[in-house]
Amino acid sequence: MTRFLFAVATIALVGIVSVFAQEPGRAEISGRVVSDNASLPGVRVSAIGAGRERSAITNANGRFTIPGLSPGNYQLRLELPGFQTITRAVAITAPGVVSFDFVLEVGCLSEVLDVDLGWVWALEHADAVVVLRIFETGGAQRWNLDQSCLIATEHVATVSDILKLTAPADARPLTIRVLELGDRPSYAAGDEYIALLRWQQTIGRYQPLARPFMFPVHDGRVVWTRSDAPGFTDGMSVEAFLAQLRSALLVREAHVEGNLTIAPLAQHNGWQPNRRMEPARPGGMKPGRKKPRGPFASR
């Protein structure tokens, strides 16, 4: 019986690995794929090279095997929807078995998703409403959030006016760092905006609520394309725009505070919070209440 000497090599996710053996024949690539220390089934593993492509799918234990490979240079590609695709170079110079352990990372959000839920929603959910001018732009990089990650470009901007700043609550910065989703930035040094931003606590950076809430300023005039906010028009001066925006913020804050004080006021007047107030009946009596009795009761 012919015996083959199997050479087993385990590598990290970088570099090129060569497989050596003493006898001619075919090679085999096998291994295991995990994510967050758990086996990852359903990953498509493809070996591309030597004029052909062979693939396998990881099983319930995250393991795969691609047999029957002739010597040559291969690109090993791992793909699973929702995860980052990784590619590694493998050089097979002799028959044998080479084993890889891979770790797949959750895919990062990199495309611009402009979810515009309206002007009123933006006023309520913005952590900061500021006038800013970008003076420095960095390269795109990966930013890890609590349960996800994103690919974004970091901009550093000076702040000339603050209309709202709820996070971080203990700072009134003259400069802020803003992330623009994606690896192809559209904001550039020298650009000025009136911006509605959210605060990403995990990474300590601001991020636009959405691109429609970054209002460009050109020659002291604001570019405005919305139709859901009365009182604002395209080409307004920055001063007039900010005055209108301050009024809108005050109205929104008063509305929110009014909703928050309904329950205490009702309780003070003898009503229980969250209890539905029923309309009064003729004569001032409310349903469910008995007519008062006693020497001072009206007859």
Beta strands, then each sheet from edge to edge (+ up, - down):
strand 1: 17-19
strand 2: 27-35
strand 3: 38-39
strand 4: 44-49
strand 5: 52-57
strand 6: 63-69
strand 7: 72-79
strand 8: 86-92
strand 9: 96-103
strand 10: 128-144
strand 11: 149-165
strand 12: 175-181
strand 13: 192-200
strand 14: 205-208
strand 15: 214-218
strand 16: 221-222
sheet 1: 1+ 8+ 7- 4+ 5-
sheet 2: 3+ 2- 6+
sheet 3: 3+ 2- 9-
sheet 4: 12+ 11- 10+ 13- 14+
sheet 5: 12+ 11- 10+ 13- 15+ 16-
end
